[in-house]
Amino acid sequence: MPEDDKQRFGMPDRREEPMAPTGANDQDQAEAARMANRFDIRRLIGAVFVLYGLILLALGIFGSHAVKSKAAGININLWTGLGMLIFGGLMIFWALARPVEPEPEETRGQGSGRIRRAPAT
């Protein structure tokens, strides 16, 4: 666009000084990683399994004898509750042992390189 048109339409001239970078700094990336870890799907699944496991465990321990022996004499609530507790604990342990980390600066935006586009036809 010519300079006369820029002034006529009220468009500012280009800035001569360099603009500040728009990328996030290390502190912003660390905060984003903490937020991602807080709502990690492994933690949520683990928490739900632990909660339901505790409920079933309590029903297995404190339930009536008739309910406990319905499944061929096996206290199914107790054993299912224990299994759910173990699975939920493993999910939470996995989330805490391998937290989500921000992508290193040198590889940011490059992707894994595994996905290839199909040739255009």
Contacts in CASP RR format, 6 or more apart in sequence:
PFRMAT RR
TARGET T0000
AUTHOR 0000-0000-0000
METHOD contacts of the structure
MODEL  1
MPEDDKQRFGMPDRREEPMAPTGANDQDQAEAARMANRFDIRRLIGAVFV
LYGLILLALGIFGSHAVKSKAAGININLWTGLGMLIFGGLMIFWALARPV
EPEPEETRGQGSGRIRRAPAT
1 11 0 8 1.000
5 11 0 8 1.000
6 12 0 8 1.000
6 13 0 8 1.000
24 32 0 8 1.000
29 102 0 8 1.000
30 102 0 8 1.000
32 102 0 8 1.000
33 99 0 8 1.000
33 100 0 8 1.000
33 101 0 8 1.000
33 102 0 8 1.000
36 100 0 8 1.000
37 43 0 8 1.000
37 95 0 8 1.000
37 99 0 8 1.000
37 100 0 8 1.000
40 95 0 8 1.000
40 99 0 8 1.000
40 100 0 8 1.000
42 91 0 8 1.000
42 92 0 8 1.000
42 94 0 8 1.000
42 95 0 8 1.000
43 91 0 8 1.000
43 92 0 8 1.000
43 95 0 8 1.000
45 88 0 8 1.000
45 91 0 8 1.000
46 87 0 8 1.000
46 88 0 8 1.000
46 89 0 8 1.000
46 91 0 8 1.000
46 92 0 8 1.000
46 95 0 8 1.000
47 88 0 8 1.000
47 92 0 8 1.000
49 84 0 8 1.000
49 85 0 8 1.000
49 87 0 8 1.000
49 88 0 8 1.000
49 89 0 8 1.000
49 91 0 8 1.000
50 84 0 8 1.000
50 85 0 8 1.000
50 88 0 8 1.000
50 89 0 8 1.000
50 92 0 8 1.000
52 81 0 8 1.000
52 84 0 8 1.000
53 80 0 8 1.000
53 81 0 8 1.000
53 82 0 8 1.000
53 83 0 8 1.000
53 84 0 8 1.000
53 85 0 8 1.000
54 81 0 8 1.000
54 85 0 8 1.000
55 81 0 8 1.000
56 77 0 8 1.000
56 78 0 8 1.000
56 80 0 8 1.000
56 81 0 8 1.000
56 84 0 8 1.000
57 77 0 8 1.000
57 78 0 8 1.000
57 81 0 8 1.000
57 82 0 8 1.000
57 85 0 8 1.000
59 67 0 8 1.000
59 77 0 8 1.000
60 68 0 8 1.000
60 75 0 8 1.000
60 77 0 8 1.000
60 78 0 8 1.000
60 81 0 8 1.000
61 78 0 8 1.000
63 77 0 8 1.000
67 77 0 8 1.000
68 75 0 8 1.000
68 77 0 8 1.000
68 78 0 8 1.000
69 75 0 8 1.000
70 76 0 8 1.000
103 109 0 8 1.000
END
